[in-house]
Amino acid sequence: AQKVTQAQTEISVVEKEDVTLDCVYETRDTTYYLFWYKQPPSGELVFLIRRNSFDEQNEISGRYSWNFQKSTSSFNFTITASQVVDSAVYFCAHDSWGKLQFGAGTQVVVTP
Amino acid sequence: DSGVTQTPKHLITATGQRVTLRCSPRSGDLSVYWYQQSLDQGLQFLIQYYNGEERAKGNILERFSAQQFPDLHSELNLSSLELGDSALYFCASSPGELAGADTQYFGPGTRLTVL
């Protein structure tokens, strides 16, 4: 069965520090997709990034970057130069057959 | 704004009652998904509809049912409500049938409180 683990419950940083969120997944599928979503205090779920299992190229998009390592089943997410607006719960998710499986989430608190 | 709309925003009801949550997907999206977010269970997938047909099922209770109408909006019906059903219910939509191949965009959610 699929499982997504976000071991960090909460991370607190001061503005402009970098934040790295860990995500480890378990799957038996060879084709799957990984996601990061953000849930700010307002409650909505905001899509951040998506990656498929065949593409391990790590990229940077603005202040966001990710590190996908199939060998360790990890899909870590980094916010560079954090801002107060980045304060939210971040969810890692896995999908292979239409069922998005979420991790428990990591609360990120960015203080000025 | 994701383009997915959900009504109502808040719902307060009593145990034993039945409620209906409504979702309108983004323009052009044929798949609708329902999720439940609670403190106990986290974010859980309930069910997916694609172009009017049930496509995938998750941890949806028998007391819950859903459907997708010809205009592609969807309704989630929750009956015989219990205190534990209090949660934030999200709807999401995507263009295609296979969820992972597309990104799911989420609505603002309906917060259900069962007293």
gemmi code that builds the backbone of each chain (N, CA, C; Angstrom):
import gemmi

chains = {
    "A": [
        ("ALA", (0.845, -1.195, 0.000), (0.000, 0.000, 0.000), (0.878, 1.242, 0.000)),
        ("GLN", (0.326, 2.288, -0.548), (1.073, 3.529, -0.579), (1.085, 4.175, 0.794)),
        ("LYS", (2.193, 4.841, 1.092), (2.276, 5.545, 2.363), (3.201, 6.729, 2.168)),
        ("VAL", (2.845, 7.847, 2.771), (3.674, 9.038, 2.690), (3.996, 9.492, 4.113)),
        ("THR", (5.265, 9.672, 4.384), (5.691, 10.060, 5.729), (6.371, 11.411, 5.717)),
        ("GLN", (5.838, 12.300, 6.510), (6.482, 13.588, 6.742), (6.842, 13.614, 8.219)),
        ("ALA", (8.078, 13.339, 8.491), (8.496, 13.149, 9.882), (8.506, 14.446, 10.682)),
        ("GLN", (8.690, 15.547, 10.018), (8.742, 16.836, 10.713), (7.324, 17.340, 10.959)),
        ("THR", (7.005, 17.551, 12.221), (5.671, 18.047, 12.550), (5.618, 19.560, 12.378)),
        ("GLU", (6.645, 20.217, 12.870), (6.681, 21.674, 12.785), (8.119, 22.153, 12.619)),
        ("ILE", (8.284, 23.172, 11.791), (9.596, 23.812, 11.621), (9.402, 25.305, 11.812)),
        ("SER", (10.223, 25.878, 12.674), (10.157, 27.325, 12.896), (11.458, 27.955, 12.425)),
        ("VAL", (11.325, 29.003, 11.627), (12.511, 29.700, 11.116), (12.274, 31.200, 11.197)),
        ("VAL", (13.374, 31.917, 11.064), (13.307, 33.368, 10.990), (13.337, 33.738, 9.510)),
        ("GLU", (12.653, 34.789, 9.179), (12.584, 35.230, 7.788), (13.966, 35.240, 7.147)),
        ("LYS", (14.010, 34.833, 5.880), (15.200, 34.773, 5.029), (16.006, 33.491, 5.226)),
        ("GLU", (15.669, 32.704, 6.215), (16.329, 31.411, 6.333), (15.724, 30.445, 5.319)),
        ("ASP", (16.500, 29.437, 4.934), (15.977, 28.388, 4.058), (15.279, 27.321, 4.899)),
        ("VAL", (14.264, 26.706, 4.298), (13.513, 25.649, 4.981), (13.455, 24.432, 4.075)),
        ("THR", (13.830, 23.290, 4.585), (13.730, 22.053, 3.804), (12.755, 21.106, 4.475)),
        ("LEU", (11.783, 20.656, 3.707), (10.757, 19.755, 4.210), (11.025, 18.358, 3.663)),
        ("ASP", (11.002, 17.400, 4.563), (11.295, 16.022, 4.174), (10.018, 15.256, 3.843)),
        ("CYS", (10.133, 14.370, 2.877), (9.009, 13.516, 2.505), (9.573, 12.176, 2.047)),
        ("VAL", (9.084, 11.110, 2.638), (9.477, 9.759, 2.240), (8.209, 9.011, 1.886)),
        ("TYR", (8.251, 8.284, 0.778), (7.046, 7.579, 0.354), (7.328, 6.098, 0.170)),
        ("GLU", (6.283, 5.314, 0.255), (6.365, 3.877, -0.006), (5.386, 3.561, -1.124)),
        ("THR", (5.848, 2.810, -2.109), (4.973, 2.423, -3.197), (5.503, 1.169, -3.863)),
        ("ARG", (4.598, 0.404, -4.463), (5.015, -0.775, -5.232), (4.900, -0.474, -6.724)),
        ("ASP", (4.396, 0.694, -7.032), (4.158, 1.046, -8.426), (5.428, 1.567, -9.074)),
        ("THR", (5.549, 1.313, -10.368), (6.709, 1.843, -11.093), (6.402, 3.212, -11.679)),
        ("THR", (5.130, 3.442, -11.936), (4.706, 4.755, -12.429), (3.871, 5.426, -11.348)),
        ("TYR", (4.308, 6.573, -10.946), (3.565, 7.292, -9.913), (3.914, 8.770, -9.993)),
        ("TYR", (3.180, 9.550, -9.229), (3.374, 10.990, -9.248), (3.492, 11.493, -7.811)),
        ("LEU", (4.275, 12.503, -7.645), (4.489, 13.095, -6.330), (4.149, 14.575, -6.386)),
        ("PHE", (3.590, 15.064, -5.299), (3.126, 16.440, -5.255), (3.527, 17.100, -3.941)),
        ("TRP", (3.580, 18.419, -3.983), (3.604, 19.222, -2.775), (2.447, 20.217, -2.858)),
        ("TYR", (1.707, 20.287, -1.760), (0.631, 21.254, -1.623), (0.880, 22.093, -0.375)),
        ("LYS", (0.346, 23.294, -0.408), (0.480, 24.216, 0.721), (-0.921, 24.558, 1.235)),
        ("GLN", (-1.088, 24.569, 2.557), (-2.355, 24.962, 3.147), (-2.105, 26.134, 4.099)),
        ("PRO", (-2.326, 27.353, 3.644), (-2.128, 28.524, 4.514), (-3.222, 28.583, 5.572)),
        ("PRO", (-3.095, 29.497, 6.519), (-4.096, 29.596, 7.591), (-5.530, 29.781, 7.085)),
        ("SER", (-5.679, 30.322, 5.909), (-7.021, 30.515, 5.354), (-7.699, 29.188, 5.009)),
        ("GLY", (-6.925, 28.110, 4.895), (-7.509, 26.775, 4.776), (-7.515, 26.133, 3.401)),
        ("GLU", (-7.352, 26.913, 2.353), (-7.421, 26.267, 1.037), (-6.142, 25.498, 0.754)),
        ("LEU", (-6.216, 24.533, -0.133), (-5.050, 23.744, -0.533), (-4.532, 24.282, -1.853)),
        ("VAL", (-3.269, 24.672, -1.845), (-2.679, 25.293, -3.025), (-1.629, 24.366, -3.618)),
        ("PHE", (-1.780, 24.051, -4.898), (-0.821, 23.188, -5.586), (0.509, 23.930, -5.728)),
        ("LEU", (1.609, 23.230, -5.446), (2.929, 23.825, -5.609), (3.705, 23.167, -6.750)),
        ("ILE", (3.965, 21.864, -6.620), (4.741, 21.167, -7.635), (4.268, 19.739, -7.827)),
        ("ARG", (4.566, 19.166, -8.991), (4.243, 17.779, -9.328), (5.417, 17.184, -10.079)),
        ("ARG", (5.680, 15.928, -9.777), (6.778, 15.245, -10.410), (6.339, 13.827, -10.739)),
        ("ASN", (6.758, 13.268, -11.886), (6.455, 11.862, -12.138), (7.679, 11.010, -11.845)),
        ("SER", (7.452, 9.734, -11.682), (8.493, 8.829, -11.198), (9.620, 8.627, -12.193)),
        ("PHE", (9.420, 9.037, -13.437), (10.466, 8.843, -14.442), (11.371, 10.051, -14.586)),
        ("ASP", (11.047, 11.081, -13.873), (11.804, 12.308, -14.019), (12.430, 12.692, -12.692)),
        ("GLU", (13.684, 12.316, -12.519), (14.358, 12.621, -11.260), (15.136, 13.921, -11.324)),
        ("GLN", (14.960, 14.652, -12.396), (15.679, 15.910, -12.501), (15.156, 16.881, -11.455)),
        ("ASN", (16.061, 17.430, -10.705), (15.666, 18.384, -9.683), (15.665, 19.784, -10.264)),
        ("GLU", (14.696, 20.553, -9.849), (14.538, 21.863, -10.454), (14.336, 22.939, -9.404)),
        ("ILE", (14.425, 24.134, -9.898), (14.161, 25.297, -9.060), (13.084, 26.111, -9.758)),
        ("SER", (12.117, 26.534, -8.968), (11.075, 27.399, -9.506), (10.913, 28.568, -8.545)),
        ("GLY", (11.495, 29.669, -8.897), (11.446, 30.810, -7.990), (12.178, 30.496, -6.692)),
        ("ARG", (11.485, 30.623, -5.585), (12.114, 30.317, -4.290), (11.937, 28.852, -3.896)),
        ("TYR", (11.236, 28.090, -4.725), (10.993, 26.676, -4.426), (11.974, 25.794, -5.194)),
        ("SER", (12.423, 24.742, -4.558), (13.212, 23.732, -5.261), (12.883, 22.387, -4.648)),
        ("TRP", (13.177, 21.328, -5.373), (12.883, 20.007, -4.848), (13.975, 19.027, -5.224)),
        ("ASN", (14.075, 18.016, -4.399), (15.098, 16.999, -4.551), (14.413, 15.642, -4.549)),
        ("PHE", (14.270, 15.049, -5.721), (13.597, 13.766, -5.865), (14.661, 12.688, -6.009)),
        ("GLN", (14.698, 11.752, -5.079), (15.655, 10.655, -5.149), (14.898, 9.344, -5.057)),
        ("LYS", (14.781, 8.690, -6.195), (14.034, 7.430, -6.258), (14.709, 6.351, -5.425)),
        ("SER", (16.017, 6.379, -5.370), (16.762, 5.328, -4.662), (16.439, 5.299, -3.175)),
        ("THR", (16.101, 6.467, -2.634), (15.767, 6.543, -1.204), (14.291, 6.850, -0.996)),
        ("SER", (13.516, 6.853, -2.083), (12.068, 7.166, -2.010), (11.829, 8.472, -1.265)),
        ("SER", (12.589, 9.468, -1.617), (12.412, 10.762, -0.940), (12.100, 11.862, -1.957)),
        ("PHE", (11.326, 12.798, -1.511), (10.904, 13.908, -2.372), (10.877, 15.147, -1.493)),
        ("ASN", (12.056, 15.707, -1.254), (12.178, 16.830, -0.333), (11.960, 18.155, -1.043)),
        ("PHE", (11.510, 19.111, -0.281), (11.080, 20.406, -0.819), (11.765, 21.510, -0.028)),
        ("THR", (12.317, 22.490, -0.734), (13.031, 23.572, -0.065), (12.456, 24.923, -0.457)),
        ("ILE", (12.257, 25.749, 0.560), (11.884, 27.144, 0.340), (13.129, 27.964, 0.652)),
        ("THR", (13.578, 28.716, -0.315), (14.782, 29.544, -0.125), (14.369, 30.936, 0.323)),
        ("ALA", (15.136, 31.501, 1.219), (14.877, 32.863, 1.705), (13.418, 33.015, 2.124)),
        ("SER", (13.034, 32.270, 3.135), (11.635, 32.205, 3.555), (11.069, 33.585, 3.891)),
        ("GLN", (9.746, 33.687, 3.708), (9.040, 34.929, 4.018), (7.883, 34.582, 4.946)),
        ("VAL", (7.374, 35.580, 5.630), (6.270, 35.349, 6.567), (5.077, 34.712, 5.850)),
        ("VAL", (4.865, 35.074, 4.597), (3.731, 34.525, 3.828), (3.888, 33.029, 3.537)),
        ("ASP", (5.071, 32.509, 3.773), (5.287, 31.071, 3.572), (4.754, 30.252, 4.749)),
        ("SER", (4.360, 30.912, 5.805), (3.819, 30.204, 6.966), (2.557, 29.450, 6.563)),
        ("ALA", (2.599, 28.154, 6.722), (1.496, 27.296, 6.266), (1.818, 25.862, 6.661)),
        ("VAL", (0.858, 24.984, 6.382), (1.124, 23.546, 6.485), (1.417, 23.045, 5.081)),
        ("TYR", (2.491, 22.297, 4.958), (2.893, 21.780, 3.654), (2.674, 20.266, 3.624)),
        ("PHE", (1.980, 19.830, 2.580), (1.665, 18.414, 2.441), (2.384, 17.829, 1.233)),
        ("CYS", (2.992, 16.689, 1.461), (3.541, 15.885, 0.382), (2.487, 14.843, 0.028)),
        ("ALA", (2.356, 14.502, -1.246), (1.337, 13.530, -1.642), (1.859, 12.639, -2.761)),
        ("HIS", (1.302, 11.429, -2.795), (1.690, 10.418, -3.790), (0.437, 9.945, -4.515)),
        ("ASP", (0.540, 9.733, -5.805), (-0.590, 9.217, -6.573), (-0.095, 8.222, -7.604)),
        ("SER", (-0.766, 7.070, -7.672), (-0.444, 6.142, -8.752), (-1.690, 5.664, -9.497)),
        ("TRP", (-2.774, 5.480, -8.846), (-3.978, 5.007, -9.511), (-5.180, 5.861, -9.181)),
        ("GLY", (-4.983, 7.146, -9.160), (-6.126, 8.041, -8.985), (-6.462, 8.356, -7.552)),
        ("LYS", (-5.695, 7.812, -6.616), (-5.976, 8.102, -5.212), (-4.788, 8.861, -4.633)),
        ("LEU", (-5.026, 10.122, -4.394), (-3.965, 10.954, -3.840), (-3.815, 10.631, -2.358)),
        ("GLN", (-2.627, 10.170, -1.995), (-2.340, 9.821, -0.606), (-1.467, 10.920, -0.011)),
        ("PHE", (-1.973, 11.571, 1.026), (-1.246, 12.687, 1.633), (-0.458, 12.252, 2.859)),
        ("GLY", (0.645, 12.961, 3.100), (1.331, 12.823, 4.377), (0.589, 13.623, 5.434)),
        ("ALA", (1.102, 13.571, 6.651), (0.426, 14.240, 7.770), (0.632, 15.744, 7.750)),
        ("GLY", (1.574, 16.213, 6.959), (1.812, 17.650, 6.863), (2.900, 18.138, 7.799)),
        ("THR", (3.564, 19.206, 7.383), (4.574, 19.875, 8.213), (4.173, 21.329, 8.340)),
        ("GLN", (4.018, 21.767, 9.577), (3.676, 23.167, 9.839), (4.959, 23.992, 9.760)),
        ("VAL", (4.969, 24.980, 8.904), (6.114, 25.891, 8.802), (5.705, 27.236, 9.377)),
        ("VAL", (6.487, 27.706, 10.333), (6.238, 29.000, 10.947), (7.429, 29.898, 10.642)),
        ("VAL", (7.158, 30.982, 9.953), (8.220, 31.929, 9.610), (7.970, 33.218, 10.385)),
        ("THR", (8.921, 33.575, 11.218), (8.756, 34.795, 12.019), (9.649, 35.904, 11.467)),
        ("PRO", (9.170, 37.144, 11.607), (9.953, 38.262, 11.057), (11.234, 38.490, 11.842)),
    ],
    "B": [
        ("ASP", (-7.151, 31.888, -6.644), (-8.431, 31.238, -6.898), (-8.222, 30.071, -7.873)),
        ("SER", (-8.560, 28.853, -7.404), (-8.302, 27.666, -8.206), (-9.315, 27.481, -9.331)),
        ("GLY", (-10.464, 28.123, -9.217), (-11.519, 27.918, -10.203), (-12.526, 26.856, -9.779)),
        ("VAL", (-12.235, 26.149, -8.686), (-13.167, 25.160, -8.146), (-14.003, 25.855, -7.070)),
        ("THR", (-15.310, 25.712, -7.162), (-16.176, 26.344, -6.164), (-16.898, 25.288, -5.339)),
        ("GLN", (-17.069, 25.616, -4.066), (-17.768, 24.714, -3.151), (-18.764, 25.516, -2.332)),
        ("THR", (-19.925, 24.930, -2.149), (-20.933, 25.546, -1.282), (-21.573, 24.472, -0.423)),
        ("PRO", (-21.983, 24.813, 0.798), (-21.727, 26.097, 1.451), (-20.303, 26.148, 2.003)),
        ("LYS", (-19.934, 27.264, 2.542), (-18.615, 27.402, 3.126), (-18.585, 26.768, 4.520)),
        ("HIS", (-19.657, 26.972, 5.242), (-19.781, 26.404, 6.578), (-21.148, 25.740, 6.698)),
        ("LEU", (-21.193, 24.688, 7.495), (-22.432, 23.973, 7.718), (-22.414, 23.465, 9.149)),
        ("ILE", (-23.448, 23.817, 9.889), (-23.568, 23.325, 11.256), (-24.875, 22.553, 11.339)),
        ("THR", (-24.802, 21.336, 11.844), (-25.987, 20.497, 11.896), (-25.914, 19.594, 13.124)),
        ("ALA", (-26.935, 18.796, 13.298), (-26.994, 17.939, 14.485), (-26.756, 16.478, 14.107)),
        ("THR", (-26.419, 15.690, 15.102), (-26.226, 14.258, 14.860), (-27.497, 13.647, 14.307)),
        ("GLY", (-27.315, 12.691, 13.418), (-28.447, 12.008, 12.819), (-28.994, 12.663, 11.566)),
        ("GLN", (-28.582, 13.883, 11.310), (-29.095, 14.617, 10.155), (-28.363, 14.218, 8.867)),
        ("ARG", (-28.871, 14.782, 7.761), (-28.275, 14.537, 6.450), (-27.964, 15.890, 5.816)),
        ("VAL", (-26.803, 15.971, 5.160), (-26.425, 17.216, 4.487), (-25.904, 16.910, 3.091)),
        ("THR", (-25.926, 17.928, 2.253), (-25.399, 17.808, 0.895), (-24.399, 18.921, 0.647)),
        ("LEU", (-23.215, 18.526, 0.212), (-22.173, 19.478, -0.130), (-22.073, 19.529, -1.650)),
        ("ARG", (-21.874, 20.723, -2.172), (-21.865, 20.890, -3.615), (-20.519, 21.393, -4.110)),
        ("CYS", (-20.145, 20.923, -5.300), (-18.859, 21.301, -5.894), (-19.030, 21.540, -7.381)),
        ("SER", (-18.464, 22.638, -7.860), (-18.398, 22.884, -9.300), (-16.936, 22.880, -9.727)),
        ("PRO", (-16.582, 22.015, -10.665), (-15.174, 21.914, -11.058), (-14.733, 23.095, -11.913)),
        ("ARG", (-13.441, 23.168, -12.174), (-12.913, 24.174, -13.086), (-13.484, 23.922, -14.471)),
        ("SER", (-13.607, 24.971, -15.232), (-14.118, 24.846, -16.582), (-13.238, 23.880, -17.380)),
        ("GLY", (-13.871, 22.889, -17.992), (-13.137, 21.932, -18.812), (-12.687, 20.685, -18.080)),
        ("ASP", (-12.720, 20.706, -16.749), (-12.305, 19.524, -15.995), (-13.433, 18.493, -15.946)),
        ("LEU", (-13.088, 17.248, -16.182), (-14.096, 16.194, -16.187), (-14.074, 15.350, -14.905)),
        ("SER", (-12.984, 15.405, -14.185), (-12.884, 14.634, -12.933), (-13.132, 15.516, -11.728)),
        ("VAL", (-13.869, 14.941, -10.783), (-14.098, 15.592, -9.496), (-13.710, 14.599, -8.400)),
        ("TYR", (-13.014, 15.105, -7.402), (-12.568, 14.280, -6.281), (-13.096, 14.899, -4.988)),
        ("TRP", (-13.373, 14.041, -4.017), (-13.764, 14.509, -2.691), (-12.755, 14.003, -1.661)),
        ("TYR", (-12.410, 14.905, -0.741), (-11.485, 14.583, 0.337), (-12.068, 15.061, 1.657)),
        ("GLN", (-11.669, 14.373, 2.713), (-12.052, 14.783, 4.066), (-10.786, 15.103, 4.845)),
        ("GLN", (-10.781, 16.237, 5.526), (-9.638, 16.582, 6.368), (-10.111, 16.728, 7.804)),
        ("SER", (-9.615, 15.858, 8.667), (-9.955, 15.929, 10.086), (-8.673, 15.854, 10.895)),
        ("LEU", (-8.770, 16.250, 12.150), (-7.585, 16.219, 13.014), (-7.118, 14.783, 13.230)),
        ("ASP", (-8.087, 13.865, 13.339), (-7.745, 12.456, 13.605), (-7.112, 11.775, 12.409)),
        ("GLN", (-7.732, 11.959, 11.256), (-7.362, 11.158, 10.071), (-6.512, 11.910, 9.058)),
        ("GLY", (-6.337, 13.197, 9.252), (-5.600, 13.967, 8.258), (-6.430, 14.127, 6.993)),
        ("LEU", (-5.741, 14.247, 5.864), (-6.394, 14.427, 4.569), (-6.601, 13.064, 3.939)),
        ("GLN", (-7.877, 12.712, 3.727), (-8.177, 11.394, 3.174), (-8.997, 11.503, 1.908)),
        ("PHE", (-8.607, 10.709, 0.916), (-9.351, 10.634, -0.324), (-10.639, 9.857, -0.093)),
        ("LEU", (-11.749, 10.386, -0.587), (-13.028, 9.705, -0.438), (-13.452, 9.021, -1.735)),
        ("ILE", (-13.573, 9.806, -2.801), (-14.121, 9.243, -4.032), (-13.808, 10.151, -5.213)),
        ("GLN", (-13.743, 9.558, -6.402), (-13.527, 10.299, -7.631), (-14.614, 9.966, -8.643)),
        ("TYR", (-15.094, 10.975, -9.336), (-15.995, 10.792, -10.467), (-15.344, 11.363, -11.720)),
        ("TYR", (-15.534, 10.655, -12.810), (-15.024, 11.135, -14.085), (-16.169, 11.138, -15.071)),
        ("ASN", (-16.523, 12.274, -15.562), (-17.559, 12.435, -16.586), (-18.847, 11.690, -16.210)),
        ("GLY", (-19.204, 11.806, -14.958), (-20.470, 11.243, -14.501), (-20.389, 9.844, -13.912)),
        ("GLU", (-19.236, 9.195, -14.069), (-19.104, 7.823, -13.592), (-18.130, 7.750, -12.423)),
        ("GLU", (-18.424, 6.878, -11.483), (-17.493, 6.669, -10.375), (-16.219, 6.044, -10.914)),
        ("ARG", (-15.073, 6.620, -10.554), (-13.795, 6.172, -11.111), (-12.903, 5.514, -10.059)),
        ("ALA", (-12.878, 6.045, -8.885), (-12.033, 5.479, -7.832), (-12.680, 5.744, -6.478)),
        ("LYS", (-12.465, 4.814, -5.580), (-13.072, 4.927, -4.262), (-11.992, 4.808, -3.195)),
        ("GLY", (-12.103, 5.642, -2.193), (-11.143, 5.578, -1.091), (-11.839, 5.192, 0.183)),
        ("ASN", (-11.514, 5.879, 1.257), (-12.070, 5.536, 2.567), (-13.414, 6.210, 2.808)),
        ("ILE", (-14.346, 5.952, 1.936), (-15.661, 6.589, 2.070), (-16.608, 5.667, 2.819)),
        ("LEU", (-17.256, 6.228, 3.840), (-18.190, 5.449, 4.648), (-19.446, 5.130, 3.835)),
        ("GLU", (-20.128, 4.073, 4.256), (-21.377, 3.704, 3.559), (-22.456, 4.756, 3.740)),
        ("ARG", (-22.359, 5.524, 4.822), (-23.339, 6.595, 5.075), (-23.129, 7.788, 4.135)),
        ("PHE", (-22.018, 7.771, 3.424), (-21.710, 8.867, 2.502), (-21.915, 8.383, 1.070)),
        ("SER", (-22.377, 9.271, 0.231), (-22.512, 8.941, -1.184), (-22.241, 10.189, -1.999)),
        ("ALA", (-21.933, 9.997, -3.247), (-21.658, 11.139, -4.114), (-22.188, 10.853, -5.499)),
        ("GLN", (-22.311, 11.897, -6.269), (-22.664, 11.738, -7.666), (-22.168, 12.942, -8.445)),
        ("GLN", (-22.014, 12.733, -9.736), (-21.619, 13.820, -10.629), (-22.698, 13.936, -11.694)),
        ("PHE", (-23.164, 15.131, -11.893), (-24.300, 15.386, -12.785), (-23.815, 15.689, -14.201)),
        ("PRO", (-24.752, 15.678, -15.174), (-24.355, 15.941, -16.564), (-23.625, 17.267, -16.769)),
        ("ASP", (-23.919, 18.256, -15.938), (-23.191, 19.522, -16.093), (-21.847, 19.481, -15.356)),
        ("LEU", (-21.491, 18.326, -14.853), (-20.213, 17.991, -14.211), (-20.082, 18.473, -12.772)),
        ("HIS", (-21.068, 19.185, -12.248), (-20.956, 19.500, -10.838), (-21.200, 18.227, -10.030)),
        ("SER", (-20.739, 18.237, -8.815), (-20.842, 17.032, -7.997), (-21.435, 17.379, -6.639)),
        ("GLU", (-22.080, 16.397, -6.056), (-22.616, 16.555, -4.711), (-22.158, 15.379, -3.847)),
        ("LEU", (-21.812, 15.716, -2.616), (-21.441, 14.700, -1.630), (-22.531, 14.709, -0.570)),
        ("ASN", (-23.192, 13.576, -0.403), (-24.270, 13.450, 0.570), (-23.773, 12.696, 1.790)),
        ("LEU", (-23.973, 13.300, 2.953), (-23.552, 12.694, 4.204), (-24.803, 12.482, 5.042)),
        ("SER", (-25.050, 11.255, 5.446), (-26.278, 10.981, 6.189), (-25.973, 10.357, 7.553)),
        ("SER", (-27.005, 10.316, 8.394), (-26.867, 9.771, 9.762), (-25.599, 10.313, 10.408)),
        ("LEU", (-25.475, 11.613, 10.378), (-24.231, 12.249, 10.799), (-23.881, 11.961, 12.247)),
        ("GLU", (-22.577, 11.794, 12.456), (-22.038, 11.566, 13.795), (-21.062, 12.685, 14.116)),
        ("LEU", (-20.757, 12.811, 15.403), (-19.833, 13.874, 15.828), (-18.505, 13.771, 15.069)),
        ("GLY", (-18.072, 12.552, 14.836), (-16.799, 12.316, 14.170), (-16.762, 12.700, 12.703)),
        ("ASP", (-17.908, 13.043, 12.156), (-17.942, 13.471, 10.751), (-17.579, 14.945, 10.613)),
        ("SER", (-17.466, 15.627, 11.742), (-17.057, 17.030, 11.693), (-15.670, 17.120, 11.074)),
        ("ALA", (-15.561, 17.892, 10.018), (-14.306, 17.954, 9.270), (-14.424, 19.029, 8.203)),
        ("LEU", (-13.302, 19.227, 7.523), (-13.264, 20.092, 6.346), (-13.341, 19.172, 5.134)),
        ("TYR", (-14.322, 19.400, 4.271), (-14.492, 18.565, 3.092), (-14.071, 19.359, 1.869)),
        ("PHE", (-13.095, 18.800, 1.168), (-12.580, 19.444, -0.030), (-13.053, 18.727, -1.278)),
        ("CYS", (-13.267, 19.515, -2.282), (-13.496, 19.006, -3.619), (-12.294, 19.451, -4.460)),
        ("ALA", (-11.894, 18.608, -5.391), (-10.822, 18.968, -6.318), (-11.258, 18.554, -7.716)),
        ("SER", (-10.634, 19.141, -8.714), (-10.955, 18.726, -10.079), (-9.690, 18.657, -10.916)),
        ("SER", (-9.774, 17.880, -11.985), (-8.672, 17.769, -12.944), (-9.265, 17.459, -14.297)),
        ("PRO", (-8.497, 17.698, -15.353), (-9.055, 17.510, -16.693), (-9.363, 16.057, -17.048)),
        ("GLY", (-8.422, 15.159, -16.692), (-8.522, 13.798, -17.196), (-9.016, 12.800, -16.178)),
        ("GLU", (-8.858, 11.542, -16.554), (-9.396, 10.437, -15.773), (-8.413, 9.944, -14.725)),
        ("LEU", (-7.139, 9.907, -15.069), (-6.134, 9.410, -14.148), (-5.570, 10.572, -13.353)),
        ("ALA", (-5.812, 10.529, -12.055), (-5.508, 11.687, -11.214), (-4.051, 12.095, -11.300)),
        ("GLY", (-3.145, 11.166, -11.219), (-1.741, 11.543, -11.142), (-1.224, 12.199, -12.399)),
        ("ALA", (-1.832, 11.856, -13.512), (-1.357, 12.414, -14.779), (-1.681, 13.899, -14.886)),
        ("ASP", (-2.661, 14.330, -14.126), (-3.009, 15.745, -14.093), (-2.841, 16.252, -12.671)),
        ("THR", (-2.761, 17.538, -12.557), (-2.744, 18.140, -11.228), (-4.173, 18.346, -10.749)),
        ("GLN", (-4.417, 18.033, -9.495), (-5.720, 18.301, -8.911), (-5.717, 19.690, -8.297)),
        ("TYR", (-6.729, 20.477, -8.645), (-6.885, 21.808, -8.077), (-8.055, 21.777, -7.098)),
        ("PHE", (-7.807, 22.313, -5.925), (-8.757, 22.178, -4.828), (-9.634, 23.406, -4.656)),
        ("GLY", (-10.867, 23.145, -4.244), (-11.769, 24.213, -3.855), (-11.459, 24.701, -2.456)),
        ("PRO", (-12.171, 25.710, -1.985), (-11.899, 26.301, -0.668), (-12.363, 25.441, 0.503)),
        ("GLY", (-13.163, 24.418, 0.216), (-13.612, 23.520, 1.284), (-14.935, 23.933, 1.901)),
        ("THR", (-15.591, 22.938, 2.483), (-16.795, 23.162, 3.291), (-16.490, 22.652, 4.679)),
        ("ARG", (-16.636, 23.534, 5.662), (-16.387, 23.102, 7.041), (-17.697, 22.630, 7.638)),
        ("LEU", (-17.751, 21.347, 7.965), (-18.939, 20.740, 8.556), (-18.733, 20.558, 10.054)),
        ("THR", (-19.675, 21.066, 10.814), (-19.660, 20.881, 12.264), (-20.917, 20.137, 12.653)),
        ("VAL", (-20.748, 19.002, 13.288), (-21.884, 18.195, 13.750), (-21.958, 18.329, 15.262)),
        ("LEU", (-23.094, 18.815, 15.745), (-23.253, 19.040, 17.199), (-24.114, 17.958, 17.834)),
    ],
}
model = gemmi.Model(1)
for chain_id, residues in chains.items():
    chain = gemmi.Chain(chain_id)
    for i, (resn, *xyz) in enumerate(residues, 1):
        res = gemmi.Residue()
        res.name, res.seqid = resn, gemmi.SeqId(i, " ")
        for name, pos in zip(("N", "CA", "C"), xyz):
            atom = gemmi.Atom()
            atom.name, atom.element = name, gemmi.Element(name[0])
            atom.pos, atom.b_iso = gemmi.Position(*pos), 0.0
            res.add_atom(atom)
        chain.add_residue(res)
    model.add_chain(chain)
structure = gemmi.Structure()
structure.add_model(model)
structure.setup_entities()
